[in-house]
Amino acid sequence: MTGRNRVEEMAVLDPEPAWEIAHIFPRQGTWSEEEYLALDTNHLVEYSHGRIEVLPMPTQTHQWIVLYLFHMLTQYLRRTKRGVAIIAPFPVRLWPGKYREPDIAVMLAEHDERRHETHWDGADLVVEVVSRQNRQHDWETKRREYAQAGIPEYWIVDPEERKIVVFTLKDDRYVVSGEYASGQEARSVLLEGFSVPVDEVWAAAEQ
C-alpha cells in the first residue's frame, strides 16, 4: 500500500469534521443579533450576548403536548380576539442581547406592535414543556429570565412529574398561582376563562 493510499484509508476510518463550514459562521461571543436572526436552521437555537445555544431536539411526546396546548390556546384567542400564539422555533427577544425560543408564546392584541416578522419583543404568556435532558433550563434559568423580562405569566408543563405549574409575575419575581395534577384543570390568570384539563394534556402525549 502506498503512502497516499494509507493516508486516504485513515481519512475514511477517522474522518475529520468539515471545519470549513464552521468558519463560515461568527465565533462564539461575537454573534450579532442580526446574524442570529438570519441563521437558517431547523434546530432550536437561542442567543445570549454574542453566543448561540443549540438546544436538544424535542421528543415526539414533547411535541404532542406542545401541539395540544397550542391548539387550545389558539381556539381561545380566536374566539375572544385577545391576541395570538406562536410555536417554536421562533425567537422572543427578552432584552437586548438575549433571545429565547419558548415552546409557545402568546402576545395580547394590545401589544401587536411588539410582533415582528423575524421575532417578538417579549411576550405576555410563555409555555415550556420540560425536557428530561434539560430540566434545569426550564425550571430555573428560563423562569428567572422570563421574570426579568417582565413576562406576566409562565406555564411549566412537566411530563415527568405529571403536573402543570402556572407562575404569575409579582414584584419582578414569579409566584405560583396554581399547581395542577391529574383530575384538575390548569387555569390562566392573564387569560380569563382559559383552562386545560391536565389529564387531556397527558392523553395528547399518548397518541
PELINPE-V296548 format. One record per pair of residues at least 6 apart in sequence whose C-alpha atoms are under 7 Angstrom apart, sorted by sequence separation. I is the first residue (numbers start at 0). J is the second residue. D is the distance in Angstrom with one decimal. If there is no record, write none. Layout:
I:J:D + I:J:D
//
This chain:
45:51:5.6 + 46:52:6.1 + 76:82:5.6 + 92:98:4.4 + 113:119:5.8 + 114:120:6.5 + 156:162:6.3 + 157:163:6.1 + 167:173:5.3 + 168:174:6.4 + 179:185:5.6 + 187:193:5.8 + 44:51:6.5 + 45:52:5.1 + 76:83:6.1 + 91:98:5.4 + 92:99:6.6 + 113:120:5.1 + 156:163:4.5 + 166:173:5.5 + 167:174:5.6 + 186:193:6.1 + 187:194:6.2 + 44:52:5.5 + 45:53:6.5 + 90:98:6.0 + 91:99:5.4 + 129:137:6.1 + 155:163:5.7 + 156:164:6.6 + 166:174:5.4 + 167:175:6.5 + 186:194:4.3 + 44:53:4.6 + 90:99:5.7 + 91:100:5.9 + 154:163:7.0 + 155:164:5.2 + 166:175:4.5 + 167:176:6.2 + 185:194:5.4 + 186:195:6.8 + 43:53:6.0 + 44:54:6.0 + 73:83:6.9 + 90:100:4.8 + 127:137:6.7 + 154:164:5.8 + 155:165:6.5 + 165:175:6.0 + 166:176:5.5 + 184:194:6.0 + 185:195:5.3 + 35:46:7.0 + 43:54:5.4 + 73:84:6.2 + 89:100:5.5 + 154:165:4.6 + 165:176:5.7 + 184:195:5.2 + 185:196:6.3 + 72:84:7.0 + 88:100:6.0 + 153:165:5.9 + 154:166:6.2 + 165:177:5.3 + 184:196:4.2 + 185:197:6.4 + 87:100:5.9 + 153:166:5.1 + 164:177:5.9 + 165:178:6.4 + 183:196:6.0 + 184:197:5.5 + 42:56:6.9 + 87:101:6.1 + 152:166:5.6 + 153:167:6.5 + 164:178:4.4 + 183:197:5.9 + 87:102:4.9 + 152:167:4.6 + 163:178:5.9 + 164:179:6.3 + 182:197:6.6 + 86:102:5.7 + 87:103:6.3 + 106:122:5.2 + 107:123:6.4 + 151:167:5.7 + 152:168:6.3 + 162:178:7.0 + 163:179:5.2 + 181:197:5.6 + 182:198:6.3 + 86:103:4.6 + 105:122:5.9 + 106:123:5.2 + 151:168:5.1 + 162:179:5.6 + 163:180:6.7 + 180:197:6.3 + 181:198:5.5 + 31:49:5.9 + 85:103:5.7 + 86:104:6.5 + 104:122:6.3 + 105:123:5.7 + 106:124:7.0 + 162:180:4.7 + 30:49:4.4 + 84:103:6.8 + 85:104:5.4 + 105:124:5.0 + 161:180:6.5 + 28:48:7.0 + 29:49:4.9 + 30:50:6.0 + 84:104:5.6 + 85:105:6.5 + 104:124:5.8 + 105:125:6.3 + 28:49:4.2 + 29:50:6.8 + 84:105:4.3 + 104:125:4.5 + 27:49:6.6 + 28:50:4.7 + 83:105:5.7 + 84:106:6.4 + 103:125:5.7 + 104:126:6.4 + 146:168:6.6 + 149:171:6.8 + 163:185:6.7 + 27:50:5.0 + 83:106:5.6 + 103:126:5.0 + 27:51:7.0 + 82:106:5.6 + 83:107:6.5 + 101:125:6.2 + 102:126:5.8 + 103:127:6.9 + 147:171:6.4 + 82:107:4.1 + 101:126:6.3 + 102:127:5.2 + 146:171:6.0 + 81:107:5.7 + 82:108:4.2 + 92:118:6.9 + 101:127:6.0 + 102:128:6.8 + 124:150:6.2 + 129:155:6.9 + 146:172:5.6 + 81:108:5.5 + 91:118:5.6 + 92:119:6.0 + 93:120:6.6 + 123:150:5.2 + 124:151:6.2 + 125:152:6.6 + 126:153:5.9 + 127:154:6.3 + 128:155:6.1 + 129:156:6.1 + 146:173:6.2 + 90:118:5.0 + 91:119:4.8 + 92:120:4.9 + 93:121:5.3 + 122:150:5.9 + 123:151:5.6 + 124:152:4.7 + 125:153:5.1 + 126:154:4.7 + 127:155:5.2 + 128:156:4.7 + 129:157:5.1 + 89:118:6.5 + 90:119:6.6 + 91:120:6.0 + 92:121:5.4 + 121:150:6.9 + 123:152:6.5 + 124:153:5.8 + 125:154:6.3 + 126:155:6.1 + 127:156:6.2 + 128:157:6.0 + 129:158:7.0 + 91:121:5.7 + 69:103:6.8 + 65:102:6.7 + 152:189:6.9 + 43:88:5.8 + 49:96:7.0 + 48:96:4.5 + 47:96:5.8 + 48:97:6.0 + 47:97:4.6 + 46:97:5.7 + 47:98:6.4 + 46:98:4.9 + 45:98:5.8 + 46:99:6.7 + 45:99:5.1 + 94:148:6.6 + 45:100:6.3 + 93:148:5.2 + 32:96:6.7 + 61:128:6.6 + 36:117:6.7 + 75:193:6.9 + 67:200:6.9 + 64:200:6.1 + 67:203:6.4 + 64:203:5.9 + 63:203:5.9 + 64:204:5.4 + 63:204:5.1 + 60:204:4.9
//
